[in-house]
Amino acid sequence: MTTRTVFFERLELDRLLRFYGQMVAAGEWRDYALDALPDRAVFSVYRRTSEAPLYQIEKRPEEARRQGAYSVRAVDGRILRRGHDLARVLAVLEPKRMRVIGE
């Protein structure tokens, strides 16, 4: 029996790291971690290195057909947004001044 592990694909990582860079430039985030687990891939962001993650962006392929493979979780475990499109899911984390009108 082989154990399957979920990873972010190159384009997904590019989107995540670009967004992370914008948030670092805005002074919101300072560190990140990547985890590849049997059921999900997780991109965690931190305000400070020693804290619990501020947000976790998850990719769960088994949820793709129902609510979408991507989700954003807050530090308290609440799901802030779920969906099929990573960019739209990440939009929930954009500061108000950075949001594009019409999205």
PyMOL commands that set and color helices and strands:
alter all, ss='L'
color gray80, all
select helices_A, chain A and resi 10-25+61-63+86-93+96-98
alter helices_A, ss='H'
color red, helices_A
select strands_A, chain A and resi 31-36+41-46+55-59+70-74+79-83
alter strands_A, ss='S'
color yellow, strands_A
deselect
rebuild
show_as cartoon
